[in-house]
Each structure stands twice: as C-alpha cells, then as structure tokens.
Amino acid sequence: MRQTPREASPRRYLMCPPTHFEVTYSINPWMDPTKPVDLPLALAQWEDLTAKYRALGHTVELLDPVPGLPDMVFTANGATVVDGRVLGARFAHPQRTEEEAAHLDWFRGNGYAEVRVPEHVNEGEGDFAVTSSWILAGRGFRSTPLSHLEAQEFFGRPLIGLELVDPRYYHLDTALCVLDPARDEIMYYPGAFSPGSRAVLSRLFPDALLATEQDAATLGLNAVSDGRHVLLPQAAVDLFEPLRDRGFEPVGMDLSELLKGGGSVKCCTQELRPRLG
C-alpha cells in the first residue's frame, strides 16, 4: 500500500560550480582521463540541479571555484556540518588536498565559530551520513577508522562504522542515502558493504529500501532527500516506484557529465545542518 506523501523541510546546501571541472587523473574507478569532458554540458547539468533545489524552497550557498582544482564541484567531500559545527576534510589523495583550505575559509568567512581542522583522513559527507540517532561512517577506501573516533568526539553523537568493500562504491554516499533523518530512514546497496556491516545495517534499519546492483551502478544512491523529494540520477529507474510507495517524490536528474568524475547529486551537495534550539 502506498503511503501518504511526506513533508519536505527547507534545507541549506553548499555547492560549487564546475567552472574548472575536468578529468586529468584517476583516483576512483569512474574516472577515465581518456574520455573528454563536455564542460558546457557539465555546467548546464549542475545549474539544473541548483535551480531544482531553489524551486523546491531550499537555499543554495556558493563556494568559489579555484583554478587547478577540478573536483571542487563535489562539495560534499569538503566538510561535514552537524548542529552548526564544522569538521573539515583531510583528503586521501594529494590531487584534492588544496580543497581543504578553500572549504574551511568559506565556513570561517560565513559565521561558523566551531570549525575543526581534522587530524585524520576523512572526506566529509562522502563518508559521513547523518540521521537523528547516528552518524553513519564509511571506511575502507578513503576515510580511516581514526577519523570516525575524531568525528564522534567532535560532534558528540554516536557513530556507526561501516566497511565498504567494492571499489566502485569508494565513498559511503555512493552506496547509502538518508531519506528521512528524523525517522532514521535510509536506502542502501547491500553489495557495497562487508558481511558484518550488512548485518549492522539490517539490525539498525530493518525497513530500509534496498537498491539493486543495477541502480547502484548508476550511482542511484548518490542522492539527496529533503524528507519528501528525493533528487537522484534519472538512470536509477528501479528506485522510483519503491520511493513513491513510501510517500517520497523521486526527481530524476541528469548529471551524466559529472559522473565522469565519480559523482552525482549528493557529491555536488553539502548540507549545512544548523544548530538546533
């Protein structure tokens, strides 16, 4: 039985235009420097995503792109913001390390008082997903277990470590999406996780929406939900009807050009979670 429509809540997102986007190196299985990037198309697809957020009532803040940093468009990797507190990123690959300071400068310049420069490798919301009860934290390819302890101590929230085992899903946000943080509701692809992590997810989220391998392979889980609307790659066709059955409204987006860099909707979107109360 299809559930009644959910309620959306306004969100603030940090995004960066793909002004300097290109694929000249390979640091994940999606990146192939032999395949040229159509930059005008990438920009048009990114602008379509920002316009959709604004049309849905959300606020989009902009991070200025820096020449020579082609992956800055993937702002989700640059920090994690919980209760108005900012844990910066420390990238695993040297090609992205200069992004760290650009993100932290933005937060300091926009009134964020609690900004932590991390000691251990974490790649922001690429590997940290937030619900009302937990921070879910990926590891195995980028972020380290020590970064999990650092995040738990800084945010003061219980953290659940999850082991990623398939290199195609090198960040947690390629394999898992929070649909409704208030209800601890998620969707994920079981094949991306170790047996123990699958058991943990099954125990914590027995009613989670499970994605097929086909939808995961389109980066269909690299999605953003405002509690009602779920913006996700349009190629993830098998997820649309299950989302509707749960009362969500799926919104298919074409970010095929940015997929050449290994990211889609969520990778381009960092959520600025405010301090509550």
C-alpha positions in Angstrom: 0.0 0.0 0.0 1.3 3.4 -1.0 2.0 5.7 1.9 0.7 9.3 2.1 3.0 12.0 0.8 5.8 13.0 3.1 6.5 16.6 4.4 9.5 18.4 3.0 11.7 20.6 5.2 13.8 23.5 3.9 17.5 22.9 3.7 20.7 24.9 3.1 23.2 23.5 0.7 26.8 24.5 -0.2 27.6 24.0 -3.9 30.4 24.9 -6.2 30.0 25.4 -10.0 32.1 23.1 -12.2 34.0 26.0 -13.8 37.3 24.1 -13.8 35.9 20.6 -14.0 37.9 18.1 -16.0 39.2 14.5 -15.7 43.0 14.6 -16.0 43.8 11.9 -13.3 42.1 8.8 -11.9 41.5 8.4 -8.2 38.4 6.3 -8.4 37.1 3.6 -10.8 34.7 6.1 -12.5 37.5 8.4 -13.7 39.0 7.9 -17.2 41.3 10.7 -18.4 40.9 9.4 -22.0 37.2 10.4 -22.0 36.9 14.1 -22.7 34.6 16.3 -20.5 32.0 18.5 -22.2 32.4 21.5 -19.8 29.3 23.5 -21.0 27.2 20.4 -20.6 28.6 19.8 -17.1 27.8 23.4 -16.2 24.3 23.2 -17.6 23.6 20.0 -15.7 24.9 21.5 -12.4 22.8 24.6 -13.0 19.7 22.5 -13.5 20.4 20.8 -10.1 20.8 24.2 -8.3 17.7 25.5 -9.9 15.7 22.5 -8.8 16.8 22.9 -5.2 15.8 26.6 -5.2 12.4 25.8 -6.9 11.8 23.3 -4.0 12.3 26.1 -1.5 15.9 25.3 -0.5 18.8 27.8 0.0 21.9 27.2 -2.1 25.1 28.9 -1.0 28.0 29.1 -3.4 31.7 28.2 -2.9 34.0 29.9 -5.4 35.8 27.5 -7.7 39.6 27.6 -7.7 41.6 27.1 -10.9 43.5 23.8 -10.9 41.1 22.1 -8.5 38.7 20.3 -10.9 37.0 18.2 -8.2 35.7 21.2 -6.2 32.3 20.7 -7.7 32.0 17.7 -5.4 31.4 19.9 -2.3 30.0 17.0 -0.2 33.6 15.9 0.3 34.9 19.2 1.7 33.4 19.1 5.2 30.7 17.7 7.5 28.3 20.1 9.3 26.3 18.9 12.2 24.4 21.2 14.7 26.3 24.2 13.1 29.7 22.6 13.9 32.1 22.0 11.1 34.6 19.1 10.8 36.8 19.8 7.8 38.1 17.2 5.4 41.5 15.7 5.1 41.7 14.1 1.6 43.4 10.8 1.0 44.8 11.8 -2.4 47.2 14.8 -2.9 45.2 15.9 -6.0 42.5 17.2 -3.7 44.3 18.5 -0.6 44.2 22.1 -1.6 40.4 22.0 -1.5 40.6 21.6 2.3 41.6 25.2 3.0 39.1 26.6 0.5 36.2 24.9 2.3 37.4 26.0 5.8 37.9 29.6 4.6 34.3 29.6 3.4 33.0 28.5 6.8 35.1 30.9 8.8 34.0 33.7 6.5 30.4 32.9 6.8 30.0 33.0 10.6 30.8 29.4 11.7 32.5 29.7 15.0 33.3 26.0 15.6 35.5 24.8 12.8 37.9 21.8 13.3 40.9 21.1 11.2 40.9 17.3 11.2 43.9 15.2 12.3 42.8 12.1 10.4 41.7 11.3 6.8 38.0 11.9 6.2 36.3 13.0 3.1 33.4 14.9 4.5 29.9 13.8 3.7 31.4 11.4 1.2 31.8 9.1 4.1 29.6 10.6 6.9 25.8 10.4 6.7 23.7 11.9 9.5 20.4 10.7 11.0 18.7 11.8 14.2 20.2 8.9 16.1 23.5 8.2 14.5 26.3 9.3 12.3 27.0 6.6 9.8 30.6 6.5 8.7 32.2 4.7 5.8 35.7 3.4 5.6 37.8 1.1 3.5 38.9 3.2 0.6 39.2 6.8 1.8 38.3 7.7 5.4 40.1 6.0 8.2 38.8 4.4 11.4 40.6 7.1 13.5 38.6 9.7 11.7 35.4 8.0 13.0 36.6 8.5 16.6 37.5 12.1 15.8 34.1 12.8 14.4 32.2 11.2 17.3 34.2 13.1 19.8 33.8 16.4 18.0 30.1 16.1 17.2 29.1 14.3 20.4 26.9 11.9 18.6 27.1 8.1 18.4 28.8 6.9 15.3 28.4 3.6 13.4 31.4 2.5 11.3 30.6 0.7 8.1 33.1 -1.2 5.9 33.0 -0.6 2.2 34.4 -3.5 0.1 33.6 -2.7 -3.6 35.9 0.0 -5.1 33.1 1.3 -7.3 31.5 2.5 -4.1 34.5 4.1 -2.6 32.5 6.6 -0.5 29.5 5.9 1.7 27.4 8.4 -0.3 27.8 6.2 -3.4 26.2 3.2 -1.5 23.8 4.8 1.0 21.4 7.7 1.2 19.5 9.1 4.2 15.9 9.5 3.1 14.4 10.9 6.3 16.9 11.7 9.1 14.2 12.4 11.7 12.8 8.8 11.2 16.3 7.2 10.7 15.1 6.1 7.3 17.7 5.2 4.6 18.2 3.3 1.4 21.4 1.4 0.5 23.0 -1.2 -1.7 24.0 -4.3 0.4 26.6 -5.5 -2.0 28.8 -2.4 -1.3 29.3 -3.5 2.4 31.2 -6.2 4.3 29.1 -9.0 5.8 29.4 -7.5 9.3 28.4 -4.1 8.1 25.4 -5.5 6.2 24.3 -7.2 9.4 24.6 -3.9 11.3 22.6 -2.1 8.7 19.9 -4.8 8.7 19.7 -4.6 12.5 19.5 -0.8 12.7 17.4 -0.2 9.6 15.2 -3.3 9.2 12.8 -1.4 6.9 15.4 0.3 4.7 14.9 0.4 1.0 17.4 -1.9 -0.7 18.8 -0.9 -4.1 19.5 -3.3 -6.9 23.0 -3.7 -8.3 21.8 -2.0 -11.5 20.6 1.1 -9.7 23.8 1.3 -7.5 25.9 1.0 -10.7 24.2 4.2 -12.0 25.2 5.9 -8.7 21.5 5.9 -7.9 22.2 6.1 -4.2 24.2 9.3 -4.6 21.0 11.2 -3.9 19.7 14.0 -1.8 16.4 13.9 0.1 14.6 16.8 1.9 12.2 14.4 3.6 9.8 14.3 0.7 11.6 15.0 -2.6 14.5 12.6 -3.5 16.8 14.0 -6.2 18.6 11.1 -7.7 20.2 10.1 -11.1 17.5 9.6 -13.6 19.0 6.3 -14.7 18.2 4.7 -11.4 14.8 3.6 -12.7 14.1 0.8 -10.3 14.2 3.1 -7.3 11.4 5.4 -8.4 8.4 3.2 -7.7 9.7 2.0 -4.3 10.3 5.6 -3.3 6.8 6.6 -4.3 5.3 3.6 -2.4 7.0 5.1 0.7 5.5 8.5 0.2 8.5 10.1 -1.4 8.6 12.0 -4.6 11.6 11.0 -6.8 13.0 13.7 -9.0 15.3 12.3 -11.7 18.3 14.4 -12.5 20.8 14.1 -15.4 24.4 14.7 -14.1 25.9 12.3 -16.6 28.8 14.6 -17.4 29.8 14.9 -13.7 29.5 11.2 -13.4 32.8 11.1 -15.3 34.4 12.4 -12.2 32.8 9.8 -10.0 30.0 11.8 -8.5 26.3 12.7 -8.9 23.6 14.6 -7.0 24.9 14.1 -3.4 28.6 14.6 -4.3 27.7 18.0 -5.6 25.7 18.9 -2.5 27.0 19.6 1.0 24.2 20.0 3.7 24.6 22.9 6.1 22.8 21.5 9.2 22.0 24.3 11.6 22.4 24.3 15.4 19.1 23.3 16.9 17.5 25.1 19.8 
